[in-house]
Amino acid sequence: MKRKQIFYAAIATIALIILFFSFQKKETDFNQIYARVQRGPFESLIFSSGQLESENSENIYIPEKLKDRTLRIYELTITDLVDEGTHVDSGDYVATLDHKAVEEQLKSAQDEMDKLLSEYEDSKIDSNLNLSNQRDVIVNARLDLEEKKLVMNESVYESPSVQKKAAMDFDKARRKLDQELKAYELKRQQEENKVMRKFINYRQANDRSVELEKLYNSLEIVSPKAGILTYYKYPFGGVVKTGSKVSSWNPIIATIPDMSNLISRTYINEIDISKVRVGQKVRIGIDAFPDKSLSGQVFSVANIGQLMPNSDAKVFEVKIKIFGEDRDLKPSMTTANAIESGSVRQHSVKSCVK
């Protein structure tokens, strides 16, 4: 009986051991991944996401008149802007700038012009009056000189002292006439300058009013050429949109990219930027078209890094030139870039494998 018990116990133990290793093997097989080893070059790739842009774009600017500082309008608000991605033809409507701000300046300029015109007319009247008074003084000085000349001529029959006094009076009257004539000339130049200054002020106000009217009539922006409209992106982030301010310092409203000449703008972490060089080949995928595969080449690497928004990580801007042309591609599409930063050839791999 004891032998039978020992025999059955041994059989049970062996069965448990077999079951344990059987389940362990199945679990191990399930967790492992197998791959076939192939001989070939070992590539070092740097992956990054980017955005499609045109290397050459036609910018749509604010009206040229807005750059004139004499108009005293330093910035305007975009009150309306067509949707990004709209296909426009040459001359099509793009945006509207704030008319109200220009209207206020135009009314102010017209009020100023009316005031200066009144001052100009008043200055002409005052000038004529002042010069007329000065001419009367000259006439009186001439009459006095004629009178003194008659007295001097008649004094030839008088005593020497009377003759001398008459000559002195004549000489004094002659000098006074000369002084009045010179004073009149100076007064005339002074009045002319005064009137001219008033006229110049009026003309400047009138010119400003005319230019403001031209600016007011050019606040509806149109496209200079046909293409797909994209909003202008500021160098330090953000885009132009309805409500944005434009000025002579920020004159671009939108752009029309040349879709036959595309680049992918991407940013590489400072850890990997030392591996990126101009001329390196790049494989490019388009998130919107997973089946498309494009090729390109690094043509620009920034020398100065910049901080990522809301992060302490520093990145460097890299521009990738895309080869060929594809009508399906559109501005701002997301790209998946694989920069070929290096490779190890087959014979080098073979020497390392045992």
Secondary structure, 3 states (H helix, E strand, C coil): CHHHHHHHHHHHHHHHHHHHHHHHHHHHHHHCCCCCCCCCCEEEEEEEEEEEEECCEEEEECCHHHHCHHHCCCEEEEEEECCCCCEECCCCEEEEECHHHHHHHHHHHHHHHHHHHHHHHHHHHHHHHHHHHHHHHHHHHHHHHHHHHHHHHHHHHCCHHHHHHHHHHHHHHHHHHHHHHHHHHHHHHHHHHHHHHHHHHHHHHHHHHHHHHHHHCCCEEECCCCEECEECECCCCCECCCCCEEECCCCEEEEEECCCCEEEEEEEECCCHHHCCCCCEEEEEECCEEEEEEEEEEEEECCCCEECCCCCCEEEEEEEEECCCCCCCCCCCEEEEEEEEEEECHHHHHHHCC
